[in-house]
Amino acid sequence: MEVNPTGPLRCPVLLGGVPLWLRLRYAETAAYFDRFRTDAASPLPAAAMTDGDWALWRAMGHTDSAFGEFSMLPIRVSEALMAYDRFILHAAAFRLRGRAYLITAGSGVGKTTQLWHLLSLLPGDAAVICGDRPVIELCADGSAVVHPSPWNGKEDLYGADAAPLGGLIVLRRDGFNAFESIDAQRAAPYVFASVFQSCETEDSIRRAANAASRLLESAAVYRLTSRDVPDSTRLMADALCKEAIVP
C-alpha cells in the first residue's frame, strides 16, 4: 500500500449533502469514495483516523491498509457530520414507494438477508439505498432523510437515491415470525448502539444520544422478529406496502 509521501491526502467528498475533507494516509483509500467525490471549493468539516483508531484496528488482528482506513473512517465522518445534523447509522436502508426504511441490528443478525428477500418479493417497488451505513439527515421540521454512503457492506448493495424516512425497523431473531409497531423507548438502546461515534468523551456520547433520540422521533418504529426467511420478510413487506406513502 502506498502511503502518501507528502503527508495526508485531502479527498473532498459530499456525504448527506455536506462537503467535507477526508484526510487519508493511503492514496488507495480515495478510490473507495469515487462516487462521492465533489468539486466543492471549500469543504466544511474534516475527518481523519486517529492513532487510537489505528490501534483499535490492529487490536482486531488487522494490519494497516487502505481498506482498514476506509472501514474505520465512519466513526470520524459521523462525528464530523453531527455538527450539521447528520450522522452515520449501522443499518441497511431501502426505498419503498418513495419512502426510506432502515433495518437496524447487530452484525450477523440478518439485515442483508432481509434485504435480498425483500427485493425478490417486491421487484420494481423496493430498491437498496445503502447496504450497511447510510447517512441520516435530521431536518428542522422533525423529519429525517436517508442518504447513500460509500459504506455499502461486503455485498456492495446500493443504487437508490436518498428518500424521506418512513420507518425504522429493529430486527431480532427468535423462535417465531412477527412484525409489529413498538414505541421509541423500547427501540432506543438498539438505535443508540448503532450510531457511529467514538464514545471518547461525555460530549460525544451526548451528541450520539441526541441523534438517536431525534431519529426515533422522526418516523414510525417497528420490530421485526425473524425465525426464518422469506416468511418474516413477507410479513414486513405486506405491512409496509399498506402504510407506504406513494408520492
Secondary structure, 3 states (H helix, E strand, C coil): CCECCCCCEEEEEEECCEEEEEEECEHHHHHHHHHHECCCCCCCCEECCCHHHHHHHHHCCCCCCHHHHHHHHHHHHHHHHHHHCEEEECCEEEEECCEEEEEECCCCCCHHHHHHHHHHHCCCCEEEEECCCCEEEECCCCCEEEECCCCCCCCCCECCCCEEEEEEEEEEECCCCEEEECCHHHHHHHHHHHECCCCCCHHHHHHHHHHHHHHHHHCEEEEEEECCCCHHHHHHHHHHHHHCCCC
